[in-house]
Amino acid sequence: MSTAPASADTAASGPGEAGRGTAGGGPPTRISINIRQSGIYVAFALIVVLFSVLTGGDLLQPQNISNIIVQNSYILILAIGMILVIISGHIDLSVGSVVAVTGAVAAVLMVEHDVAWPLALLITLGAGALIGAWQGYWIAYFGIPSFIVTLAGMLLFRALTLTVLGNQGIGPFPTEVRTLSNGFTSGYLGNIGLGVLGGADLFSLLAGLAAVAGLAVAQWRTRKARQGYGQSVDPLPVFLLKIAAAGALIMAVTVQLARFRNLPWVLVLLAALVLGYTLLTNRAVFGRRIYAVGGNLQAATLSGVKVRSVVFWIFVNMGVLAALAGVIFAGRLNQAGPTAGNTFELDAIAAAFIGGAAVQGGVGKVVGAITGGLIMGVINNGMSLIGAPSERVMLVKGVVLLAAVAFDVWTKRRAGNPVLR
């Protein structure tokens, strides 16, 4: 070649921004990117408004908001790992079974062998990492498609769960594990009056304000960095409107939670995971390489990215997060059961795609996956509140998933991707 290949950091133009490179066609325009990224948040808002009307406001009651977060926490944890897998151009069908088997491991350690819960948690996360390493090896180094490897894993780890548990559950779990899954933060600073809304926990409100301030600072720094590199950014009024809307949403949810029983501990855990993985995907070299591998595998290879290593560690990460979700789910039910995790993989995959992940890989955001998971949770909760039968719930979720993927394909066609014409 007469020219040197691009560096690993520039193999993809940025997280969720440039989709897959194609011969004869450029990357999506910023307009199409904004449509795809912003559409999911608009859809989420419309779904919330719809079910708020249909339920007579019950959807947004403090207790119900807390229930939505706690009941969907393990799916949201899985969605964080799944979005990275899908961005890299792969899929993981085994996460539901991994949730079950790691929950069983945690139960055997904590309940039957009285292992201290922090040590048992570390061992369980290690077991999840080993499972991810097992699957990552066959995918990354042996070259078997991830669909086949994880389909086999779904059967293997479900069989292992049944071997460990038989047809019975193991419980109860230690109080600390149950608190992590179902508990709430204490009122460290007491309550404060909010007029007609009544009293609310001051610590929770301050945590919400800190989250809004952190979001605003991070977005402003990102905007200045883009301007420094000569990249296009939203007009200042649009940028400020987005920050204001996100801040208002965070504070509205925080106020409702502060009025009920304060912040769920699992929400604190989720916030830490979202922050950590957002920094990983947006700022770290490894995160850029994930997008590079999914966006254009050949270009990433020529740029010096160690593709096999990246894919391997993505599946190790997925195994660890599935193990964490397994402990959270088992702690919430207060027992590990042989049917735990059934269809969790489908919910996690749906959350990623509804949240803006591209079918071809190379596009997606952690926050988008969380939003997709919350959309599924709101649909489940809202239709339960109005007394809809289970078959209607599945029908609506299927239509939402199909619409999300169809919207992704449509935006790519508008952007001029010849592969989809």
C-alpha positions in Angstrom: 0.0 0.0 0.0 1.2 3.5 -0.7 -0.3 5.0 2.4 0.0 4.1 6.0 -3.2 2.7 7.6 -5.1 4.9 10.0 -4.5 4.6 13.7 -6.7 2.4 15.9 -8.4 5.4 17.4 -9.6 6.6 14.0 -10.7 3.3 12.6 -14.2 4.4 13.6 -15.2 8.1 13.7 -16.6 7.9 17.2 -19.1 6.1 19.4 -22.3 5.7 17.7 -21.5 8.2 15.1 -20.3 6.7 11.9 -21.9 3.4 11.2 -20.3 0.7 9.1 -18.1 1.9 6.3 -19.1 0.7 2.8 -17.5 0.8 -0.5 -19.0 3.5 -2.6 -20.9 5.2 0.2 -19.9 7.5 3.0 -20.9 7.4 6.6 -24.3 8.6 7.8 -24.7 12.3 7.9 -25.0 14.1 11.3 -28.7 14.7 10.6 -29.4 11.0 10.2 -27.3 10.3 13.3 -29.3 12.8 15.4 -32.6 11.4 14.1 -31.6 7.9 15.1 -30.2 8.9 18.5 -32.9 11.4 19.5 -35.8 9.4 18.2 -35.5 6.8 21.0 -35.8 9.5 23.7 -38.8 11.0 22.0 -40.4 7.6 21.7 -39.8 6.9 25.4 -41.4 10.2 26.4 -44.5 9.5 24.2 -44.8 6.0 25.7 -44.6 7.4 29.2 -47.3 10.0 28.4 -49.5 7.4 26.8 -49.5 5.0 29.7 -49.8 7.9 32.2 -53.1 8.8 30.5 -54.3 5.2 30.2 -53.5 4.5 33.9 -55.0 7.7 35.2 -51.5 8.9 36.4 -50.8 5.7 38.3 -47.7 5.0 36.1 -45.9 8.0 37.6 -46.8 7.5 41.2 -43.6 7.3 43.5 -44.1 3.7 44.4 -44.7 2.6 40.8 -41.6 4.4 39.5 -39.6 2.6 42.2 -41.1 -0.7 41.2 -40.2 -0.2 37.5 -36.6 0.4 38.4 -36.2 -2.5 40.8 -38.2 -5.0 38.7 -36.1 -4.2 35.5 -32.7 -3.7 37.2 -31.2 -7.1 36.1 -32.4 -6.5 32.5 -30.8 -3.1 32.4 -27.5 -4.6 33.7 -27.6 -7.2 31.0 -28.4 -4.5 28.4 -25.2 -2.7 29.3 -23.1 -5.7 28.4 -25.3 -6.7 25.4 -24.9 -3.3 23.7 -21.1 -3.7 23.7 -21.5 -7.2 22.2 -23.8 -5.9 19.5 -21.7 -2.9 18.7 -18.8 -5.3 18.1 -21.0 -7.1 15.5 -21.8 -10.2 17.7 -24.7 -11.5 19.7 -25.1 -13.4 23.0 -28.0 -15.8 23.4 -26.7 -17.4 26.6 -27.1 -14.5 29.1 -30.4 -15.8 30.6 -28.8 -19.2 31.3 -25.7 -17.5 32.7 -27.9 -15.5 35.1 -29.5 -18.8 36.2 -26.2 -20.7 36.8 -24.4 -17.9 38.5 -27.4 -17.3 40.7 -27.2 -21.0 41.6 -23.5 -20.7 42.4 -24.1 -17.7 44.6 -26.9 -19.6 46.5 -24.8 -22.7 47.0 -21.9 -20.5 48.4 -24.0 -18.2 50.6 -26.8 -20.5 51.8 -25.4 -24.0 51.8 -21.7 -23.3 52.6 -22.1 -20.1 54.7 -19.5 -18.2 52.7 -19.4 -14.5 53.6 -21.5 -12.7 51.0 -18.7 -10.3 49.8 -16.4 -13.3 49.1 -19.3 -15.3 47.5 -20.1 -12.3 45.3 -16.5 -12.1 44.1 -16.4 -15.9 43.4 -19.7 -15.6 41.5 -18.4 -12.7 39.4 -15.3 -14.8 38.7 -17.4 -17.7 37.6 -19.2 -15.3 35.2 -15.8 -14.2 33.9 -14.8 -17.8 33.3 -18.0 -18.5 31.4 -17.4 -15.4 29.3 -13.8 -16.4 28.6 -15.0 -19.9 27.6 -17.4 -18.5 25.0 -15.0 -15.7 24.0 -12.3 -18.2 23.2 -14.4 -20.2 20.8 -15.7 -17.0 19.1 -12.5 -14.9 19.0 -9.8 -17.5 18.6 -11.5 -20.5 17.1 -13.7 -18.5 14.7 -17.1 -20.1 15.5 -19.9 -17.5 15.0 -21.2 -16.0 18.3 -24.7 -17.1 17.5 -23.7 -20.8 17.5 -21.4 -20.5 20.5 -23.9 -18.7 22.7 -26.8 -20.9 21.5 -24.8 -23.9 22.7 -24.0 -21.9 25.9 -27.7 -21.3 26.5 -28.3 -25.0 26.6 -25.1 -26.0 28.4 -25.5 -23.5 31.3 -29.2 -24.2 31.7 -28.4 -27.9 32.0 -25.7 -27.0 34.5 -28.2 -25.0 36.5 -30.6 -27.9 36.6 -27.7 -30.2 37.7 -26.9 -27.9 40.6 -30.4 -27.0 41.8 -32.5 -29.9 40.5 -36.1 -29.0 40.6 -36.0 -26.8 43.7 -34.8 -23.4 44.7 -32.1 -22.5 47.3 -32.6 -19.7 49.7 -33.0 -17.4 51.6 -30.1 -15.1 50.8 -28.3 -12.9 53.3 -29.9 -9.6 54.3 -27.1 -7.6 52.5 -27.8 -9.2 49.2 -31.6 -8.7 49.6 -30.9 -5.1 50.4 -28.8 -4.6 47.3 -31.6 -6.0 45.2 -34.7 -4.6 46.9 -33.5 -2.1 49.5 -33.3 1.7 49.7 -30.8 4.2 50.9 -31.3 5.6 54.4 -32.4 9.2 55.0 -28.9 10.5 55.9 -29.9 14.2 56.0 -33.6 14.0 56.9 -36.5 15.3 55.0 -37.3 18.6 53.4 -40.8 20.0 52.6 -41.8 20.4 48.9 -45.1 22.2 49.3 -48.0 20.3 47.9 -45.8 17.3 47.1 -45.1 16.8 50.8 -41.8 15.7 52.3 -38.9 14.3 50.4 -35.5 12.9 51.4 -32.8 15.6 51.2 -29.9 13.3 50.4 -31.8 11.8 47.4 -32.6 15.3 46.1 -28.9 16.4 46.4 -27.9 13.2 44.6 -30.2 14.1 41.8 -28.9 17.6 41.5 -25.3 16.3 41.5 -26.3 13.9 38.6 -27.7 16.8 36.6 -24.7 19.0 37.2 -22.4 16.1 36.2 -24.4 15.5 33.1 -24.3 19.2 32.1 -20.5 19.5 32.7 -19.8 16.3 30.8 -21.9 17.3 27.8 -20.4 20.8 27.7 -16.9 19.3 27.7 -17.8 16.9 24.9 -19.2 19.8 22.9 -16.1 21.9 23.4 -13.9 19.0 22.4 -15.9 18.4 19.2 -15.6 22.1 18.4 -11.9 21.9 19.0 -11.6 19.1 16.4 -13.7 21.0 13.9 -16.6 18.7 14.2 -20.2 19.9 13.8 -22.2 20.3 17.0 -25.8 21.2 17.8 -26.7 24.9 17.9 -26.4 26.3 21.4 -30.2 26.7 22.0 -30.7 23.0 20.9 -27.9 21.9 23.1 -29.2 23.8 26.2 -32.7 22.4 25.5 -31.5 18.9 25.5 -29.6 19.4 28.8 -32.7 21.1 30.3 -34.9 18.2 29.2 -32.6 15.5 30.6 -32.1 17.4 33.8 -35.9 17.9 34.3 -36.4 14.1 33.7 -33.7 13.2 36.2 -35.1 15.5 38.9 -38.7 14.5 38.3 -37.8 10.8 38.9 -35.5 11.7 41.8 -38.3 13.8 43.5 -40.8 10.9 43.2 -38.3 8.4 44.6 -37.4 10.8 47.4 -41.1 11.1 48.3 -41.4 7.2 48.5 -38.6 5.4 50.2 -35.5 7.2 48.9 -33.1 5.8 46.2 -33.1 2.1 45.5 -29.6 0.7 46.1 -29.8 -1.1 42.7 -30.4 2.3 41.1 -27.1 3.5 42.7 -25.4 0.4 41.3 -26.9 1.1 37.8 -25.9 4.7 37.9 -22.3 3.7 38.6 -22.3 1.1 35.8 -23.8 3.5 33.3 -21.2 6.2 34.2 -18.3 3.7 34.1 -19.3 2.1 30.8 -20.2 5.5 29.2 -16.7 6.7 30.0 -15.3 3.4 28.7 -17.1 3.6 25.3 -16.6 7.4 24.8 -13.2 8.1 26.3 -11.1 4.9 26.5 -9.0 3.4 23.7 -10.7 0.0 24.3 -14.1 1.5 23.8 -13.0 3.1 20.5 -11.7 -0.3 19.4 -15.1 -1.9 20.1 -16.7 0.6 17.6 -13.9 0.1 15.2 -14.3 -3.7 15.2 -18.1 -3.5 14.7 -18.0 -0.6 12.3 -15.5 -2.0 9.8 -13.6 -5.2 10.7 -11.2 -5.1 7.9 -10.2 -1.4 8.5 -9.8 -2.2 12.2 -7.5 -5.1 11.4 -5.4 -3.0 9.0 -5.2 -0.2 11.7 -3.5 -2.5 14.1 -6.5 -3.3 16.4 -6.1 -6.7 18.1 -9.6 -7.8 17.0 -9.5 -11.2 18.7 -8.4 -9.8 22.0 -11.2 -7.1 21.9 -13.9 -9.7 21.1 -12.6 -12.0 23.8 -12.7 -9.4 26.5 -16.2 -8.2 25.4 -17.5 -11.6 26.2 -15.6 -11.8 29.4 -17.3 -8.5 30.4 -20.7 -9.9 29.3 -20.2 -12.9 31.6 -19.3 -10.7 34.6 -22.4 -8.5 34.1 -24.6 -11.6 33.7 -23.3 -12.9 36.9 -24.0 -9.6 38.7 -27.5 -9.7 37.2 -27.9 -13.3 38.5 -27.1 -12.2 42.0 -29.4 -9.3 41.8 -32.3 -11.4 40.5 -31.8 -14.2 43.0 -31.6 -11.6 45.8 -34.8 -10.0 44.7 -36.6 -13.3 44.7 -34.7 -14.4 47.8 -33.8 -17.7 46.2 -32.1 -19.2 43.2 -34.4 -21.2 41.0 -33.9 -23.5 38.0 -36.1 -21.4 35.8 -34.4 -18.1 36.6 -33.3 -16.0 33.6 -35.8 -17.5 31.1 -36.1 -15.1 28.1 -33.8 -12.6 29.7 -31.5 -12.7 26.7 -34.4 -11.7 24.5 -35.2 -8.7 26.7 -31.6 -7.6 26.8 -31.2 -7.9 23.0 -34.5 -6.0 22.5 -33.3 -3.3 24.8 -30.1 -2.8 22.8 -31.8 -2.6 19.5 -34.7 -0.4 20.7 -32.0 1.8 22.2 -30.4 2.5 18.9 -28.0 -0.3 18.2 -27.4 -1.1 14.6 -28.1 -4.5 13.2 -24.8 -4.4 11.3 -22.8 -3.3 14.4 -20.6 -0.3 15.0 -23.4 1.9 16.4 -25.0 2.2 19.8 -24.7 3.9 23.2 -25.0 2.6 26.8 -27.6 5.3 27.6 -29.6 4.2 24.6 -29.6 0.6 25.8 -30.8 1.7 29.2 -33.5 3.7 27.6 -34.5 0.8 25.5 -34.7 -1.4 28.6 -36.8 1.2 30.3 -39.2 1.4 27.4 -39.7 -2.4 27.7 -40.2 -2.0 31.4 -42.7 0.8 31.1 -44.7 -1.2 28.5 -44.8 -4.2 30.8 -45.7 -2.1 33.8 -48.2 0.1 32.1 -50.1 -2.8 30.4 -50.1 -4.6 33.7 -51.7 -1.6 35.4 -54.5 -1.5 32.8 -55.1 -5.2 33.1 -53.9 -6.2 29.6 -53.4 -10.0 29.0 -49.9 -11.3 28.6 -50.4 -12.1 24.9 -51.2 -8.5 24.3 -48.1 -7.4 26.1 -45.9 -9.7 24.0 -47.7 -8.3 20.9 -46.9 -4.7 21.7 -43.3 -5.5 22.7 -42.8 -7.3 19.4 -44.2 -4.4 17.4 -42.0 -1.9 19.2 -38.9 -4.0 18.5 -39.7 -4.3 14.8 -40.4 -0.6 14.6 -37.1 0.3 16.2 -35.1 -1.9 13.8 -37.1 -0.7 10.8 -36.4 2.9 11.9 -32.7 2.2 12.0 -32.7 0.7 8.5 -34.8 3.6 7.2 -32.4 6.2 8.6 -29.4 4.4 7.0 -31.2 4.4 3.6 -31.9 8.1 3.9 -28.1 8.6 4.7 -27.3 6.9 1.4 -26.0 3.5 2.6 -25.9 1.5 -0.7 -25.9 -1.9 1.2 -29.5 -1.2 2.3 -30.9 0.2 -0.9 
